[in-house]
């Protein structure tokens, strides 16, 4: 999500098209599945990157594919990693572990360059020194892969440690790669092996693709089209479209909840929630992709992107229940959601929208209990 916004002559937001679109398979001439060969570089603030680490966890791949986290602050040079001299002798690299969430420490990040905002010293920063190439900036991976690369330096990045190049930087592709089963032979997670969670089951694939298409345009990317618009008429059109599409999802989930009440009984909330998902009666990719926008909606998009017709918690009871079910009942969602990174990134990295860089304290709590 590194400075992905671009404005047309009409003040409309245009998203950059991803440049690296390779896949990983046993038949690929270069990128074959292997344990420890591939690495994800992500921002905990970015909804597109967030998709990939949720999928990585759901598919039992935390011991197969490494992950490193950039600092939440995005400046004119793009995403950066923690400098090596900020560690004070502590190893904060999250190589493979996930059981306790993405590891973080109280870090002393003040240093002579002043490259990181001074007040971040007091924050619990879940970011890493880059462990593989010693790079300071995400852009170095792009230029290593293609010295002539001239577009923006976005997360997520799926990196091949063997060829030292970017395999893919499109989140929709990456989560399909992770879900494809090509890494199953290396999985040690007993819970995953017992359940073999399939996020894009064949019988639901067409419905998932359809849901993803209109949700992406109207909600995932819709909040950006509203928030980065530089024309009042464009903003009004886009923010209205966001809420029209939220209304559509709310109606889907309301009917789903009613059907599940008829099936399990109104008082059997545990059974209802076990099948309460956007597509079908199981957790799928559609839920992963929708979640990363909705979990950011009340803390960021309502105020920062002016998507303030309503909040999720006050205006969309069935989406709100769906959100809390994922967050509180599935560690892959809860332990990869960092509200500090989310709120600080948006409010401190977009000076055209928020020139003073003030970060609102609300809403409280960041997410309500189930």
Beta strands, then each sheet from edge to edge (+ up, - down):
strand 1: 38-42
strand 2: 66-69
strand 3: 105-106
strand 4: 124-125
strand 5: 157-160
strand 6: 165-168
sheet 1: 2+ 1+ 5- 6+
sheet 2: 3+ 4-
end
